């Protein structure tokens, strides 16, 4: 007998959609509980340069996989560098120094006298680099076979569209979706009309809207890793790195209201666990 579950479809205002699957399926909380527990037991902040804690194997793993060519080169996007000597570079150094203080809530606050757009731009680039590195550590576990759809647990499925090359949302595997996503984000970051790096060049009027879309989509990579690949993360002993990177990300988007609460639903319980002691 077919279960009388109702499938709910929610579309959002940008050309990338969330499909909510039958509500009778319960969202697993195992990963959330394990993640929160590991964060409490490993409170060390991430290295502010590459996001990895002292002694982390993240960079070694990524370098090894890149050199041996075990996965498509498309999987790993080049690190987006902020030009040395620019004001944004100085802001990045300020962010890194503040992160080292151990207070993430303080680290995400807008420095006195600084431009909000520039602060959001610098941090968006940094989160792109962090998530790029994080996903690079588990690509051997995220394949066409293991992840035929881009999902975050049993209730949330993401279909890709960018409004330009792919206008109608398409269902695709997680590695394909993430490749589309990271390529699209890199294109936005490389566009000097959207993310100007030269002093005196103003940000466009739609900058904050673009940044919000980027951060919303980057969140989906975190959600996929937590729901579908947290066991490999534990095996690699990288849960503290993942948790601290995600906590930093959440504090930042909460500070400036950059992602709608409903978009965070796939990891809402984890978010509450990670942030409850810092309110």
BELRAJO-V460862 format. One line per field, one symbol per residue. psi: psi as a letter, one per 30 degrees, with the letter a starting at -180 (. if undefined). Layout:
psi=???
This chain:
psi=kkkhkkkkkkklflhklkkklkffkkkkgeeeeeeeeeeefigkllkfeggklkgkgeeeeeeeeeefgflkffejkkkjkkkkfleeeeeeeeeeeeefffjeeeffkkkkglkeeeeeeeeeeeeeeeeeeeeffgfffjleefifljliaffkkkkkkffdejekkkklleeeeeeeeeeeeeeeefjffeikfkkfklklfgeeeeeeeeeeeeefeeeeeeefgeeeeeefhgeeeeeeeeeeeeeefeeghfkkefffefgeeeeeeffefg.
